[in-house]
Amino acid sequence: MHLVRSAQSPRWVVRAEDGDRALPTGFSLGDALSADLAHFRDQLARATEPVDPVTPAAPVDAGTEVWAAGVTYRRSREARVEESTEPDIYQRVYDAERPELFFKSVGWRVRGHGETIGVREDSTWDVPEPELAVVIAASGEIAGYTVCDDVSSRSIEGDNPLYLPQAKMYAGATALGPGIRPAWEVPDPYDLAMAVTITREGRVVWSDEASTAQLHRRVDELAGYLFKAERFPRGVVLSTGTCMVPGPDFTLLPGDRVEIVIDGVGTLANDVRPALEVVSPA
């Protein structure tokens, strides 16, 4: 099953093989994540009202924080070394005890399945970053998983690592969805096949496949560092990094379509637009 936020109404549903069942009016992801994994499970069990299938929106509340980890796969380390004017920092962080963690987006800016993502007009090299994202309860326990596209400007980050916020945080740079797969339904998060396909004018222009088995750090380790000096009383989403990285001969263009599939978690598809044309609800 998946926890899905409806794009048609301010309601959440639990989607299972036998259809969608609505959660009580007033349900929020933050309330469901406000304690521990047992509380999250109890809240999802309140979905009892059958409803027509809903169109999914980004599976977050307006105030949900989305964080991300970087250089967690060997391929990501190699790509960052290739692009950067300061390659040594990426080599060192891959092997360091402390992971790279950074703030990515607040919930109201996050794009959902079927919505548009953005590329900066002041960037010359833009890529999707397909990632497994973990949904974490206030207790620090992993409550679920979803698909993330951590859209990034490799040219801006490559110019100077201190430009990371501009390379990672802008309109349309974060997509999540289509829903949240509960953690108890994912037996092994380190054995999930991942694939990405980018089409342009109906033609595949780039694709790749990988597995979370290649993840260099455990998801509980990443979550543990995120919680070392901060509290998340309404939970948090943490994207775990990518190993599917287009080379310097490829950049996203407006009109492209990005589709990311993580087995057992879901499929996230988004069309690309210039960042300033991506409008998020206030």
KEKE-3310 file (N, C-alpha, C; in steps of 0.2 Angstrom, whole numbers, plus 5000, padded with zeros to 4 digits):
npx = (5004:5001:5003:4995:4993:4979:4977:4966:4958:4959:4964:4970:4974:4974:4981:4978:4978:4965:4959:4957:4956:4950:4958:4953:4945:4956:4967:4985:5002:5012:5006:5004:5017:5022:5026:5031:5036:5026:5015:5013:5009:4997:4990:4988:4980:4968:4961:4947:4936:4930:4934:4934:4947:4961:4970:4988:4996:5011:5018:5018:5016:5013:5022:5032:5049:5062:5076:5093:5105:5122:5135:5134:5135:5147:5148:5142:5152:5163:5157:5156:5169:5174:5167:5170:5179:5186:5190:5195:5187:5176:5180:5185:5174:5166:5172:5173:5169:5157:5143:5138:5126:5111:5100:5085:5072:5056:5040:5029:5034:5038:5037:5025:5020:5018:5018:5027:5044:5059:5073:5087:5089:5101:5110:5121:5122:5112:5104:5094:5092:5090:5083:5081:5071:5069:5056:5054:5050:5046:5053:5064:5064:5063:5050:5044:5046:5049:5050:5062:5067:5080:5083:5097:5109:5123:5133:5134:5136:5148:5157:5160:5160:5153:5143:5132:5119:5112:5113:5105:5093:5079:5066:5055:5065:5064:5056:5044:5036:5026:5018:5019:5028:5025:5037:5037:5033:5043:5054:5069:5078:5090:5090:5084:5079:5082:5078:5080:5073:5074:5065:5064:5055:5047:5057:5069:5083:5092:5096:5096:5101:5101:5105:5099:5108:5120:5122:5132:5131:5121:5103:5099:5110:5112:5100:5102:5113:5107:5098:5106:5108:5096:5079:5064:5049:5037:5041:5051:5058:5071:5082:5092:5103:5111:5116:5115:5120:5120:5132:5144:5140:5127:5112:5098:5083:5070:5054:5058:5055:5055:5057:5056:5059:5057:5058:5045:5043:5038:5033:5039:5035:5039:5038:5049:5052:5057:5064:5057:5045:5039:5026:5022:5010:5006)
npy = (4994:5012:5028:5042:5059:5068:5077:5083:5087:5092:5080:5064:5048:5030:5019:5004:4987:4984:4996:5014:5021:5033:5043:5050:5067:5080:5073:5073:5072:5076:5075:5061:5057:5062:5055:5039:5024:5015:5023:5030:5019:5015:5027:5026:5015:5020:5023:5020:5023:5020:5027:5036:5033:5044:5058:5059:5070:5079:5070:5076:5088:5105:5111:5102:5097:5094:5086:5081:5070:5069:5062:5048:5037:5028:5031:5044:5051:5050:5057:5070:5073:5074:5085:5096:5111:5109:5095:5087:5088:5081:5068:5066:5067:5056:5045:5049:5049:5057:5061:5070:5082:5091:5105:5104:5107:5115:5109:5115:5119:5108:5097:5086:5069:5070:5083:5099:5100:5110:5119:5130:5145:5151:5142:5130:5116:5104:5092:5077:5069:5054:5047:5036:5041:5043:5043:5050:5047:5057:5051:5047:5035:5025:5028:5026:5025:5034:5041:5051:5066:5074:5087:5096:5108:5105:5113:5125:5120:5114:5125:5131:5124:5130:5136:5127:5128:5136:5128:5118:5122:5129:5135:5122:5112:5100:5085:5073:5057:5044:5042:5037:5023:5012:5008:4995:4987:4986:4975:4975:4988:4990:4983:4987:4989:5002:5014:5026:5036:5047:5057:5065:5075:5063:5053:5043:5050:5048:5036:5025:5012:5005:5000:5000:4993:4997:5008:5018:5021:5017:5019:5022:5027:5039:5045:5046:5055:5067:5069:5072:5085:5091:5093:5085:5088:5085:5075:5071:5072:5063:5063:5050:5051:5049:5037:5037:5047:5058:5061:5074:5077:5078:5088:5093:5099:5111:5104:5091:5075:5066:5051:5041:5025:5015:5000:4992:5004:5015:5025:5040:5053:5068:5083:5094:5112:5129:5136:5147:5147:5137:5135:5135:5131:5144)
npz = (5000:4998:5005:5000:4995:4990:4975:4972:4982:5000:5006:5012:5007:5009:4998:4991:4984:4983:4981:4984:5000:5011:5023:5039:5039:5041:5043:5044:5037:5046:5059:5059:5059:5071:5082:5085:5075:5077:5080:5068:5060:5066:5063:5049:5049:5051:5039:5031:5023:5008:4992:4976:4965:4967:4961:4963:4973:4979:4992:5005:5019:5019:5027:5029:5030:5018:5016:5010:5005:5000:4988:4991:4984:4974:4961:4961:4968:4959:4948:4954:4956:4943:4938:4947:4952:4963:4967:4977:4989:4987:4986:4999:5007:5004:5010:5023:5040:5044:5035:5020:5022:5017:5017:5007:5002:5007:5011:5004:4992:4985:4971:4964:4957:4940:4939:4935:4934:4937:4928:4929:4921:4922:4922:4914:4913:4918:4928:4932:4947:4952:4966:4981:4994:5011:5023:5039:5056:5070:5081:5075:5069:5054:5044:5031:5013:4998:4981:4975:4965:4964:4958:4949:4947:4939:4933:4941:4954:4951:4948:4961:4976:4987:4981:4982:4988:4978:4967:4971:4977:4971:4961:4957:4959:4967:4967:4973:4976:4969:4981:4998:5003:5016:5029:5034:5023:5015:5013:5012:5010:5004:4993:4981:4964:4953:4941:4927:4915:4902:4891:4875:4864:4862:4861:4868:4876:4886:4898:4913:4924:4941:4958:4975:4982:4980:4988:4998:5012:5026:5028:5040:5047:5040:5044:5057:5058:5054:5064:5075:5080:5079:5080:5074:5075:5068:5059:5045:5028:5020:5007:4999:4990:4974:4961:4948:4935:4923:4910:4905:4892:4892:4895:4904:4896:4894:4891:4891:4898:4913:4920:4934:4942:4956:4961:4970:4977:4969:4954:4948:4938:4928:4919:4911:4914:4912:4927:4932:4927:4934:4945:4961:4974:4986)
capx = (5000:5005:5000:4994:4990:4975:4978:4959:4955:4964:4963:4975:4971:4979:4980:4980:4976:4958:4957:4959:4952:4951:4959:4948:4946:4960:4973:4991:5008:5015:5003:5006:5025:5024:5028:5036:5033:5019:5010:5012:5006:4990:4986:4986:4975:4961:4959:4942:4931:4931:4934:4936:4955:4963:4977:4992:5000:5017:5016:5021:5013:5016:5028:5037:5056:5065:5084:5096:5112:5126:5141:5133:5137:5154:5147:5141:5159:5166:5154:5157:5176:5174:5164:5172:5186:5189:5188:5197:5182:5171:5184:5186:5167:5164:5175:5173:5164:5151:5140:5136:5118:5110:5092:5083:5065:5050:5035:5024:5038:5039:5032:5022:5020:5014:5019:5033:5051:5063:5080:5089:5091:5108:5115:5123:5122:5107:5102:5089:5096:5085:5085:5077:5070:5066:5051:5057:5046:5049:5057:5070:5063:5061:5042:5042:5050:5046:5055:5064:5071:5084:5086:5103:5114:5130:5138:5134:5140:5155:5161:5162:5155:5149:5136:5128:5112:5110:5113:5100:5087:5076:5059:5055:5071:5062:5050:5043:5030:5019:5016:5024:5027:5027:5043:5035:5031:5049:5059:5076:5079:5096:5089:5079:5081:5081:5079:5078:5072:5073:5063:5064:5051:5045:5063:5074:5089:5096:5093:5101:5099:5106:5102:5101:5113:5127:5122:5138:5129:5115:5099:5098:5116:5110:5095:5105:5117:5102:5095:5111:5108:5090:5072:5059:5043:5032:5044:5056:5060:5078:5084:5098:5109:5110:5122:5113:5122:5122:5139:5144:5137:5119:5109:5090:5080:5063:5051:5060:5051:5060:5053:5061:5056:5061:5054:5042:5041:5034:5036:5038:5037:5039:5040:5054:5051:5061:5062:5053:5038:5036:5022:5020:5005:5008)
capy = (5000:5018:5034:5047:5065:5070:5083:5086:5089:5092:5074:5059:5041:5024:5016:4997:4984:4984:5003:5020:5022:5040:5045:5055:5074:5083:5069:5076:5068:5079:5072:5054:5056:5066:5051:5034:5020:5012:5028:5031:5013:5016:5032:5023:5010:5024:5024:5015:5025:5019:5033:5035:5034:5051:5060:5060:5076:5078:5067:5080:5093:5112:5113:5096:5098:5089:5086:5077:5067:5069:5058:5042:5031:5029:5035:5051:5054:5051:5063:5077:5075:5076:5092:5102:5114:5107:5088:5083:5088:5075:5062:5065:5066:5049:5040:5052:5046:5061:5061:5077:5083:5098:5106:5104:5111:5115:5105:5118:5120:5101:5095:5079:5065:5073:5091:5101:5102:5116:5120:5137:5148:5154:5136:5127:5109:5102:5084:5074:5065:5049:5044:5034:5045:5040:5047:5048:5050:5062:5047:5045:5029:5026:5026:5024:5027:5037:5042:5059:5068:5080:5091:5100:5112:5103:5118:5130:5117:5113:5131:5132:5120:5135:5137:5121:5130:5139:5122:5113:5125:5134:5133:5115:5108:5095:5081:5067:5054:5047:5041:5034:5015:5011:5004:4988:4984:4986:4971:4976:4994:4989:4978:4989:4991:5009:5015:5032:5037:5054:5057:5072:5074:5056:5049:5042:5053:5046:5031:5021:5008:5004:4997:5003:4989:5001:5014:5017:5022:5015:5025:5024:5031:5046:5048:5047:5061:5072:5070:5073:5091:5094:5089:5086:5085:5083:5071:5074:5067:5063:5059:5047:5052:5045:5034:5038:5053:5059:5064:5081:5078:5079:5092:5093:5105:5112:5100:5084:5071:5062:5045:5037:5020:5012:4994:4992:5011:5019:5028:5047:5056:5075:5087:5100:5118:5134:5136:5153:5145:5132:5139:5131:5135:5147)
capz = (5000:4998:5008:4995:4996:4985:4972:4970:4989:5005:5010:5011:5006:5008:4991:4991:4978:4982:4980:4989:5006:5013:5030:5042:5037:5045:5044:5041:5038:5052:5064:5058:5060:5077:5088:5083:5070:5079:5080:5061:5058:5069:5060:5043:5049:5051:5032:5031:5019:5001:4988:4970:4964:4967:4957:4968:4974:4982:4998:5010:5021:5017:5031:5029:5028:5014:5017:5006:5007:4994:4988:4995:4979:4971:4954:4962:4970:4953:4944:4957:4955:4936:4937:4951:4952:4970:4967:4983:4994:4986:4987:5006:5010:5002:5014:5029:5045:5043:5028:5017:5022:5016:5016:5000:5001:5012:5008:4999:4986:4982:4965:4964:4951:4935:4939:4931:4938:4933:4927:4930:4915:4922:4922:4907:4914:4923:4928:4937:4952:4955:4973:4986:5000:5017:5027:5046:5061:5075:5085:5071:5065:5047:5043:5024:5007:4992:4976:4974:4960:4967:4951:4951:4942:4940:4931:4946:4959:4949:4948:4967:4981:4991:4977:4982:4988:4972:4962:4973:4979:4967:4959:4953:4960:4971:4966:4977:4974:4970:4987:5003:5004:5023:5030:5035:5017:5011:5017:5011:5007:5001:4987:4976:4958:4951:4934:4925:4908:4900:4884:4872:4858:4861:4860:4874:4875:4892:4903:4917:4929:4947:4964:4981:4985:4979:4993:5002:5019:5028:5028:5048:5048:5037:5048:5064:5058:5053:5071:5080:5084:5077:5081:5069:5079:5063:5054:5040:5022:5018:5001:5001:4986:4968:4957:4941:4934:4916:4909:4903:4886:4892:4900:4904:4892:4894:4886:4892:4903:4917:4923:4939:4944:4961:4962:4977:4980:4964:4948:4948:4931:4928:4913:4913:4912:4915:4934:4934:4925:4938:4950:4967:4978:4992)
cpx = (5004:5000:5000:4991:4986:4977:4971:4956:4960:4964:4969:4971:4976:4977:4983:4977:4969:4955:4959:4954:4954:4953:4954:4950:4951:4967:4979:4997:5011:5012:5005:5013:5027:5026:5033:5032:5027:5014:5008:5008:4998:4986:4984:4981:4968:4958:4954:4937:4933:4930:4936:4944:4956:4969:4982:4996:5007:5015:5019:5016:5016:5022:5033:5044:5058:5072:5086:5103:5116:5132:5140:5134:5144:5153:5146:5148:5163:5164:5156:5165:5177:5172:5167:5179:5189:5187:5189:5191:5177:5174:5184:5179:5165:5166:5175:5168:5157:5149:5139:5128:5117:5102:5091:5077:5061:5045:5031:5028:5039:5034:5030:5022:5016:5015:5026:5038:5054:5070:5081:5091:5099:5113:5115:5123:5118:5105:5097:5094:5091:5087:5080:5077:5067:5062:5053:5052:5050:5054:5064:5070:5061:5054:5040:5047:5046:5052:5056:5068:5074:5088:5091:5106:5121:5135:5139:5138:5147:5160:5164:5157:5151:5143:5131:5120:5109:5109:5107:5094:5084:5070:5059:5061:5070:5056:5050:5037:5031:5016:5021:5023:5029:5033:5042:5034:5037:5054:5066:5077:5085:5096:5084:5081:5078:5082:5077:5078:5071:5071:5062:5060:5049:5051:5067:5080:5094:5092:5098:5098:5104:5102:5104:5106:5120:5127:5128:5137:5122:5110:5098:5104:5115:5105:5098:5109:5112:5099:5100:5110:5102:5084:5068:5052:5037:5035:5048:5057:5067:5079:5091:5104:5107:5117:5120:5114:5124:5129:5138:5141:5130:5117:5101:5088:5073:5059:5053:5055:5056:5055:5058:5056:5060:5056:5051:5040:5037:5037:5034:5040:5035:5041:5044:5052:5056:5059:5057:5046:5035:5033:5020:5015:5008:5005)
cpy = (5006:5024:5039:5053:5067:5077:5087:5089:5089:5086:5069:5052:5036:5020:5009:4994:4984:4991:5008:5020:5029:5040:5050:5062:5077:5079:5073:5072:5070:5075:5064:5053:5059:5062:5045:5030:5017:5017:5029:5025:5013:5021:5030:5018:5013:5025:5018:5017:5024:5025:5032:5036:5042:5052:5062:5067:5075:5075:5070:5085:5100:5113:5107:5099:5093:5091:5081:5075:5067:5064:5052:5036:5033:5033:5042:5054:5055:5057:5070:5078:5077:5083:5098:5104:5112:5100:5085:5083:5082:5068:5060:5064:5059:5044:5043:5049:5050:5062:5069:5077:5090:5099:5107:5108:5110:5112:5108:5119:5113:5099:5087:5075:5069:5080:5092:5102:5107:5116:5128:5139:5151:5148:5133:5119:5107:5095:5083:5070:5060:5046:5041:5039:5042:5045:5045:5051:5054:5058:5045:5039:5030:5023:5024:5027:5030:5039:5050:5060:5075:5084:5096:5103:5109:5109:5123:5127:5116:5119:5132:5128:5124:5137:5132:5123:5133:5133:5118:5116:5130:5131:5127:5111:5101:5091:5075:5064:5047:5046:5038:5027:5014:5006:4997:4984:4984:4982:4972:4982:4995:4984:4980:4992:4998:5010:5022:5033:5044:5054:5064:5071:5067:5051:5049:5045:5051:5041:5028:5017:5007:5001:5000:4999:4992:5007:5013:5018:5020:5021:5027:5028:5038:5049:5050:5054:5067:5074:5071:5079:5095:5090:5090:5083:5083:5079:5075:5069:5068:5059:5057:5047:5048:5042:5034:5045:5054:5063:5071:5082:5078:5084:5092:5100:5105:5108:5092:5081:5066:5057:5041:5031:5016:5006:4994:4998:5015:5022:5036:5050:5064:5078:5092:5106:5123:5135:5142:5152:5140:5136:5134:5135:5138:5144)
cpz = (5000:5002:5003:4997:4990:4982:4971:4977:4994:5009:5008:5011:5007:5002:4992:4985:4977:4982:4985:4994:5010:5021:5032:5040:5043:5046:5041:5042:5044:5058:5065:5060:5067:5083:5085:5077:5071:5079:5072:5058:5060:5065:5053:5043:5050:5044:5031:5026:5012:4997:4981:4970:4964:4963:4963:4968:4978:4989:5004:5013:5019:5021:5032:5026:5024:5014:5012:5008:5000:4994:4992:4990:4976:4965:4955:4964:4963:4949:4947:4956:4948:4935:4941:4950:4959:4971:4974:4989:4993:4987:4995:5009:5009:5007:5022:5034:5044:5036:5026:5018:5021:5015:5009:4999:5007:5008:5002:4992:4982:4976:4966:4957:4946:4934:4936:4936:4934:4932:4926:4923:4915:4923:4915:4907:4920:4922:4933:4941:4955:4961:4977:4992:5005:5021:5035:5051:5066:5080:5082:5068:5058:5046:5036:5019:5002:4987:4975:4968:4962:4961:4953:4945:4943:4938:4937:4952:4958:4949:4955:4972:4985:4987:4977:4983:4982:4966:4964:4975:4975:4965:4955:4954:4964:4969:4970:4975:4971:4976:4992:5004:5012:5024:5031:5029:5012:5015:5017:5007:5003:4995:4982:4970:4956:4944:4932:4918:4906:4892:4881:4865:4857:4860:4866:4872:4881:4896:4907:4922:4935:4952:4970:4985:4984:4984:4998:5010:5020:5029:5036:5050:5046:5042:5055:5064:5058:5060:5076:5084:5082:5079:5076:5072:5074:5058:5049:5034:5021:5012:5001:4996:4979:4965:4950:4938:4927:4915:4906:4896:4886:4897:4899:4900:4894:4889:4887:4897:4906:4921:4928:4942:4950:4962:4969:4980:4975:4958:4949:4941:4931:4921:4915:4910:4915:4922:4935:4931:4929:4944:4955:4971:4984:4998)
residu = (MET:HIS:LEU:VAL:ARG:SER:ALA:GLN:SER:PRO:ARG:TRP:VAL:VAL:ARG:ALA:GLU:ASP:GLY:ASP:ARG:ALA:LEU:PRO:THR:GLY:PHE:SER:LEU:GLY:ASP:ALA:LEU:SER:ALA:ASP:LEU:ALA:HIS:PHE:ARG:ASP:GLN:LEU:ALA:ARG:ALA:THR:GLU:PRO:VAL:ASP:PRO:VAL:THR:PRO:ALA:ALA:PRO:VAL:ASP:ALA:GLY:THR:GLU:VAL:TRP:ALA:ALA:GLY:VAL:THR:TYR:ARG:ARG:SER:ARG:GLU:ALA:ARG:VAL:GLU:GLU:SER:THR:GLU:PRO:ASP:ILE:TYR:GLN:ARG:VAL:TYR:ASP:ALA:GLU:ARG:PRO:GLU:LEU:PHE:PHE:LYS:SER:VAL:GLY:TRP:ARG:VAL:ARG:GLY:HIS:GLY:GLU:THR:ILE:GLY:VAL:ARG:GLU:ASP:SER:THR:TRP:ASP:VAL:PRO:GLU:PRO:GLU:LEU:ALA:VAL:VAL:ILE:ALA:ALA:SER:GLY:GLU:ILE:ALA:GLY:TYR:THR:VAL:CYS:ASP:ASP:VAL:SER:SER:ARG:SER:ILE:GLU:GLY:ASP:ASN:PRO:LEU:TYR:LEU:PRO:GLN:ALA:LYS:MET:TYR:ALA:GLY:ALA:THR:ALA:LEU:GLY:PRO:GLY:ILE:ARG:PRO:ALA:TRP:GLU:VAL:PRO:ASP:PRO:TYR:ASP:LEU:ALA:MET:ALA:VAL:THR:ILE:THR:ARG:GLU:GLY:ARG:VAL:VAL:TRP:SER:ASP:GLU:ALA:SER:THR:ALA:GLN:LEU:HIS:ARG:ARG:VAL:ASP:GLU:LEU:ALA:GLY:TYR:LEU:PHE:LYS:ALA:GLU:ARG:PHE:PRO:ARG:GLY:VAL:VAL:LEU:SER:THR:GLY:THR:CYS:MET:VAL:PRO:GLY:PRO:ASP:PHE:THR:LEU:LEU:PRO:GLY:ASP:ARG:VAL:GLU:ILE:VAL:ILE:ASP:GLY:VAL:GLY:THR:LEU:ALA:ASN:ASP:VAL:ARG:PRO:ALA:LEU:GLU:VAL:VAL:SER:PRO:ALA)
# end
